[in-house]
Amino acid sequence: MMVPDYAMIAEIMLFSFGFSDARVMSKKITTTFKLSSEQLSSQDHYDFGMRAVKTVISAAGNLKRANPDMDEELIVLQAIRDVNVPKFLQDDLKLFNGIVSDLFPHFKEEPIDYGDL
């Protein structure tokens, strides 16, 4: 049985959403999930497979559409956080923030203003 190349699938999907640096962004997304699956605790509600990759890419595409002039790396970082942070346990969140800060070293974690909910 062959294993699908998540990075290539993610790259093509990112290109379809208009990302110009899709190759680098797809590798960062898939590396985030690979490292998360290896380092975070095993929980039934954690998903680090293709479904999770597609969800992050869809969120990134929506952010790109809403903010076409925003830095693509920041869009992907925000999408990764928006999709994953709500499902992590507190201990795993610290590890996840470490993984993300290693992959996106130029960006500091800032609180995101979602407006009135």
Phi, psi and chi 1 to 4 in degrees:
 res  aa     phi    psi   chi1   chi2   chi3   chi4
   1 MET       -  136.6 -174.2  166.9  108.8      -
   2 MET   -91.5  145.9  -68.0 -178.2   57.3      -
   3 VAL   -97.1  129.4  176.5      -      -      -
   4 PRO   -67.6  148.4   20.2  -27.5      -      -
   5 ASP   -85.7   94.6 -175.0   -7.0      -      -
   6 TYR   -58.8  -38.0  -72.6    4.3      -      -
   7 ALA   -64.3  -40.5      -      -      -      -
   8 MET   -69.1  -41.6 -176.4 -176.9  -64.8      -
   9 ILE   -62.7  -44.6  -65.6  167.8      -      -
  10 ALA   -63.2  -40.0      -      -      -      -
  11 GLU   -60.4  -46.7  179.2 -177.6  -12.6      -
  12 ILE   -63.9  -42.0  -67.7  166.1      -      -
  13 MET   -64.7  -40.3  -68.9  175.7   71.8      -
  14 LEU   -65.1  -41.0  -74.3  168.6      -      -
  15 PHE   -58.9  -39.2  -88.3  126.6      -      -
  16 SER   -67.2  -22.8   73.3      -      -      -
  17 PHE   -89.4   -1.1  -81.6  112.2      -      -
  18 GLY    97.0   12.2      -      -      -      -
  19 PHE   -76.5  129.5  -75.4   81.9      -      -
  20 SER   -86.0  -26.0   58.0      -      -      -
  21 ASP  -107.5   47.0 -158.5   12.5      -      -
  22 ALA   -65.1  -34.4      -      -      -      -
  23 ARG   -62.8  -48.3  176.5  163.9  -71.2  155.2
  24 VAL   -65.6  -43.7  173.0      -      -      -
  25 MET   -65.0  -38.4  -64.0  -60.0  108.5      -
  26 SER   -66.1  -37.8   67.9      -      -      -
  27 LYS   -67.2  -37.0  -70.9 -164.9 -172.6  -49.9
  28 LYS   -67.3  -40.9  -73.4 -170.9  178.3 -161.9
  29 ILE   -63.7  -50.1  -68.2  169.9      -      -
  30 THR   -68.0  -34.2   54.9      -      -      -
  31 THR   -67.2  -37.9  -58.1      -      -      -
  32 THR   -57.8  -46.6  -61.0      -      -      -
  33 PHE   -71.6  -35.1  -74.8  116.2      -      -
  34 LYS   -64.4  -48.8  179.7  179.8  179.2  -67.9
  35 LEU   -66.2  -37.2  -67.9  172.8      -      -
  36 SER   -63.2  -42.4  -65.4      -      -      -
  37 SER   -66.2  -28.9   69.7      -      -      -
  38 GLU   -83.1  -34.0  -66.7  170.1   -5.5      -
  39 GLN  -103.7  -28.4  -65.2  179.8   18.2      -
  40 LEU   -82.6  161.8  -57.5 -174.6      -      -
  41 SER   -66.1  161.1   67.0      -      -      -
  42 SER   -88.9  112.3  178.1      -      -      -
  43 GLN  -126.3  147.2  -59.1  -68.4  -36.3      -
  44 ASP   -63.8  -31.1  -70.8  -22.5      -      -
  45 HIS   -90.4    1.4   62.9  -81.1      -      -
  46 TYR   -84.4  135.8  -72.6   -0.2      -      -
  47 ASP  -135.6  120.0  177.1   22.8      -      -
  48 PHE  -121.4   22.7  -57.8  116.9      -      -
  49 GLY   -95.2 -158.7      -      -      -      -
  50 MET   -64.4  -32.9 -168.7   65.2 -139.6      -
  51 ARG   -60.8  -42.3 -179.7 -177.7  -59.0  134.0
  52 ALA   -67.3  -40.3      -      -      -      -
  53 VAL   -61.9  -45.0  171.9      -      -      -
  54 LYS   -64.3  -38.0 -175.8 -178.1 -179.6  -31.3
  55 THR   -63.6  -42.8  -56.7      -      -      -
  56 VAL   -64.4  -42.4  167.7      -      -      -
  57 ILE   -65.5  -39.9  -68.0  169.5      -      -
  58 SER   -63.9  -42.0  -64.6      -      -      -
  59 ALA   -64.2  -40.7      -      -      -      -
  60 ALA   -64.7  -39.8      -      -      -      -
  61 GLY   -62.8  -40.3      -      -      -      -
  62 ASN   -65.1  -41.2  -69.4  -23.4      -      -
  63 LEU   -65.8  -38.9  -73.2  169.7      -      -
  64 LYS   -63.8  -41.0  175.0   84.6  169.5  161.5
  65 ARG   -65.6  -38.8 -168.3  174.5  -56.0  116.5
  66 ALA   -77.1  -29.4      -      -      -      -
  67 ASN  -131.9   73.2  -53.6  -62.9      -      -
  68 PRO   -64.9  -21.1   17.2  -24.4      -      -
  69 ASP   -95.7   -2.7  -62.9  -31.4      -      -
  70 MET   -71.7  147.3 -169.0  174.2  173.7      -
  71 ASP   -58.8  130.5 -177.9    9.5      -      -
  72 GLU   -62.5  -36.4  -70.2 -176.4   -7.4      -
  73 GLU   -66.0  -38.4 -165.5  169.1    9.2      -
  74 LEU   -68.1  -36.3 -174.5   57.2      -      -
  75 ILE   -61.6  -47.4  -70.7  172.8      -      -
  76 VAL   -64.8  -42.0  169.2      -      -      -
  77 LEU   -60.5  -45.4  174.3   59.7      -      -
  78 GLN   -64.0  -40.2 -175.2  173.8  -16.8      -
  79 ALA   -64.4  -42.9      -      -      -      -
  80 ILE   -60.0  -45.8  -71.8  172.1      -      -
  81 ARG   -67.4  -45.5  -76.5 -167.7  176.6  135.2
  82 ASP   -58.8  -38.2  -72.7   -9.1      -      -
  83 VAL   -80.9  -35.9  168.1      -      -      -
  84 ASN   -98.6  -37.3  -70.3  -64.5      -      -
  85 VAL   -56.1  -42.0  167.0      -      -      -
  86 PRO   -62.1  -22.3  -22.9   32.3      -      -
  87 LYS   -96.4   -6.9   65.2 -176.8  171.9 -173.9
  88 PHE   -87.3  145.8  -71.0  142.1      -      -
  89 LEU   -71.7  160.9  -59.7  176.7      -      -
  90 GLN   -59.4  -42.8 -169.8  170.8   10.8      -
  91 ASP   -65.6  -39.3  -67.9  -22.4      -      -
  92 ASP   -71.3  -27.9  -72.7  -23.1      -      -
  93 LEU   -63.1  -36.9 -169.8   55.5      -      -
  94 LYS   -63.7  -44.1  -65.8  173.2 -172.5  171.8
  95 LEU   -65.3  -42.0  -66.8  170.2      -      -
  96 PHE   -62.4  -42.9  179.7   75.3      -      -
  97 ASN   -62.1  -34.6  -74.2  -26.9      -      -
  98 GLY   -65.8  -43.2      -      -      -      -
  99 ILE   -61.5  -47.5  -68.6  167.6      -      -
 100 VAL   -65.7  -39.3  169.0      -      -      -
 101 SER   -68.8  -28.5   66.8      -      -      -
 102 ASP   -71.4  -37.6  -72.4  -14.9      -      -
 103 LEU   -81.3  -25.7  -69.4  170.4      -      -
 104 PHE  -125.9   69.8  -62.5   90.2      -      -
 105 PRO   -69.9  -18.3   25.6  -32.5      -      -
 106 HIS   -84.4   -6.4  -55.4  -64.4      -      -
 107 PHE  -118.5  129.7  -62.1  100.9      -      -
 108 LYS   -91.1  147.9  -59.6  -75.0 -174.7 -142.0
 109 GLU   -72.2  120.6 -177.2  176.1    5.7      -
 110 GLU  -121.9  144.7  -62.6  175.1    8.4      -
 111 PRO   -63.8  138.8    7.4  -10.1      -      -
 112 ILE   -97.5  130.7  -59.9  168.4      -      -
 113 ASP   -88.5  110.4 -179.8   19.9      -      -
 114 TYR   -91.6    1.9  -67.9  105.8      -      -
 115 GLY    75.7 -162.9      -      -      -      -
 116 ASP   -72.5  129.5  -67.3  -24.6      -      -
 117 LEU  -102.6      -  -62.9  177.4      -      -
